[in-house]
Structure formats: C-alpha cells, structure tokens
Amino acid sequence: MNVSVRYKEVVRKLSHNDPVMRQIIRDIGPCKFRPEGHRTVFEALVRAIAHQQLHGKAAGTILKRFLSLFPQVKYFPSPEQVLKLRPTTLRSVGFSLSKVTAIRDIAEKVSLGIVPVKSAMRHLSDAEIIAALIPLRGVGRWTAEMFLIFTLGRGDVLPVDDFGIREGFRVAYSKRRQPTPKALALFGRRWAPYRTIASWYLWRIADEHKKIKD
C-alpha cells in the first residue's frame, strides 16, 4: 500500500493502537512526508550510495560534481552513460573506491535488466524487492528499505536498524537505551499497516531531540 492513503485513517489507526504515538502526532503535527517517486531505480540507488556514511551536505556536493560529468544530460545519467566513464573519473568527484565499485555494479545490473524496473516493482512485495536489491554491491537491507520508503512510497516499512528511528523511539517512550532491532520490530507491529508514517514521526522526534542537545 502506498503512503498516499487518507491521512485521517492513518492518524486514527496509529492513535487508537498507541497512546504515545497519538501524542507524538499531536506534538509534531500533520505528516509532511512525500516520496520522490519521479526517480528511476538507478538514480535512487546511486543517490543512496552517495549518502552512505556521509553528511547530507557532503553527499550533495559529490553528487553535484558527479552530475557535472554529464553536461549533455538534462536530469540524471543512464547506467550505460555511467559505465562509459573510467573508475578514476568517478573517484575524482569524491566517491570512495568502494562506492565507485558499487555504482558500477548497480549500473551494470540495471542495464542488463537484472534489477526490476519500477513498473515491475508495483507487482512485487516489499520482501521481494528487498531480495532483488540486496545482492547489489553496496546495497544492504537498510538501503533497500530507504528505497521502499522514499522512492516507491511503500506505506508499511519500519527500518529497525536505523539509528534515528531507534533514537526517536528511545526519546518518545522515555527509555534509557535504544531498543534492539528485534524489540522494535515486535513493538512496531501495532503500527501496521502504517509503519512508514510511524517511522517518519520517530525520525522527527530524533531530529527535535538533537536540536535541543546541540
């Protein structure tokens, strides 16, 4: 199910099943999450790789340099165009060697049709999409889950390994420590089928808490 469901239905379900989540929604206000559905599978994965282990601003700078390698391209290069570049050229814009290897592997597998296109993904479950993505270099479960949320707009994804979500849970539920991924997955069953929206609110809680600490 896509996150473009009726917002009132989401709030009613989350609030009914979890009083703390009900208060979080009241405090934060309406969910402003909007998936970036215009991106291709290749673009979304390359951007995800670029952001791994980097601050958003640094990743943005590298991506800007990357795009400048393709002055003839209006929006984002194709896998075939990326594969024509030397690995050293990709390194020159700031990508680490491991990221260059990952991007080239993704480009090759997308161009060969090994990775399903977005139209085909509409007929696949979240688990099937994750299974199709994690064999790619540099793509683990977390990256695949970010793809489900921010590119496909899937509505029931809870990335239990995400630091921000676990920290948001710790703060919101007044815990001394972050929950384990297993504990968070178990607790999060009460948010189904809107775990993506619950995740968004936990991210906001973590962000607000960080601002207070800073």
Secondary structure, 3 states (H helix, E strand, C coil): CECCCCHHHHHHHHHHHCHHHHHHHHHHCCCCCCCCCCCCHHHHHHHHHHHCCCCHHHHHHHHHHHHHCCCCCCCCCCHHHHHCCCHHHHHHCCCCHHHHHHHHHHHHHHHCCCCCCHHHHCCCCHHHHHHHHCCCCCCCHHHHHHHHHHCCCECCCCCCCCHHHHHHHHHHCCCCCCCCHHHHHHHHHHHCCCHHHHHHHHHHHHHHHHHHHC
